[in-house]
Amino acid sequence: MVTIKCFTNGGFGENTYVLSDDSKSCIIIDPGCYSKVEQESLKNYIEEHGLKVEKIVNTHCHIDHVLGNYFAKKTFKAPIYIPENEQEVLRAVPTYAPMWGFPDYQAEEPDFLIKRKDKTLSFGDTKLEVLYVPGHSPGHVALYHAEQKFCINGDVLFRMSIGRTDLPGGNHEQLLSSIAEVMFELPNDTKVYCGHGEPTSIEFEKKNNPFCRVES
Ligand SMILES: [Zn+2]
């Protein structure tokens, strides 16, 4: 049984997810903690639940999703995984971090790349399916758990919205294809956990999302 805990960080309202299972292993997805308070709350949760962090994973490498990479790696001694096509996006972060109000951002190199041929990512007794959903950023991945029917989808689908595509490497048409061909192929009752805002479901977005509604 996978437990999902969400932390919301900073002015972007970025969501970090900690997924843990009965083995007490966990992964941290998109650690966006920048302030001391945000970092402490993540650390306290991990410690209080006696979790061992196996991996730190970025769905993509925009600044709000990687602000806490350095902290998480140093604190939990776990390797960082990023999608292979996100290396350039990650390398660009230090150049704009100070302008965006994050002068103390510390860059951290990834330890492993999630490659296109990688179908799964595991931790503890849990296997997550890796979905390739570029568009919001060039190498964006989502993580899907078929048994419990949930998907951690970063900035692909939001409740009633979709990820922006005006940042370098963004592509609106590609994002719409990722949604139609990958996300909307998931079961309707899949719960979707977003990089910003409330969770949603595939069925709700098919019916209500003004950007990618499926007319029936
Ligand atoms: Zn993003």
Boltz pocket constraint, residues with backbone or C-beta under 6 A from the ligand:
constraints:
  - pocket:
      binder: B
      contacts: [[A, 60], [A, 62], [A, 65], [A, 136], [A, 137], [A, 155]]
      max_distance: 6.0
